Amino acid sequence: MTYTTEPPDLFRPDVEIRVSTRRKKTAGAHWEGDRIIVVVPSHLRGAARDEMVDHLARRLQRHRPHLHASDVYLKERAEVLGDTYLGGVRASSIRWSTSQTKRWGSCTLLSREIRISERLRSAPGWVLDAVIVHELAHLLEPNHSHRFKSLENRYPRRREADAFLDGYSLGLAMPEDGATAGHGGCDDQSDVVA
């Protein structure tokens, strides 16, 4: 069995192609986390293989439009990202918000609560991760200081996510609120400012 990985683009998850000598006629696809795994017969090559992989990946994506659907998913993701990039920082809660119309996310310092715009439910996982890291970094540094930027930059795809969010906000005709890449900010009071 050999493995190849197709590079992701801004609107598509990672697609890993696995070649199987046991498969003779059919190909299959399934999700593993945020990655699509496509298993193809070993005799399928070139353009025919590429077309099959593309077809199966697009079909699978259509059936999973709300990839990051639950608040539980956000909590689990935030814990992994906090451990990986920010020394184990934790929010007291993290949840989807329908009232986030001018920001991708926000946090409240006193309560340590994070809210993520519901419009990011179907965004690529790496984009959502960048927004979560941004908000978690605010729990360590409330303003957009040099230290904050250093914390935020620990996430390796942050700049790429910023570019995605800039384009996405243009597509949504979302007004700019002056925050870097439209992420949002941290409120220093207990009330949320939408």
Sequence and secondary structure as in RCSB ss.txt:
>XXXX:A:sequence
MTYTTEPPDLFRPDVEIRVSTRRKKTAGAHWEGDRIIVVVPSHLRGAARDEMVDHLARRLQRHRPHLHASDVYLK
ERAEVLGDTYLGGVRASSIRWSTSQTKRWGSCTLLSREIRISERLRSAPGWVLDAVIVHELAHLLEPNHSHRFKS
LENRYPRRREADAFLDGYSLGLAMPEDGATAGHGGCDDQSDVVA
>XXXX:A:secstr
  EEEE  BTTB  EEEEEESS SS  EEEEETTEEEEEEETT  HHHHHHHHHHHHHHHHHT TTTT  HHHHH
HHHHHHHHHHSTT   SEEEEES  SS SEEEETTTTEEEEEGGGTTS HHHHHHHHHHHHHHHH SS  HHHHH
HHTTSTTHHHHHHHHHHHHHHHT    SSGGG EEEESSSS   
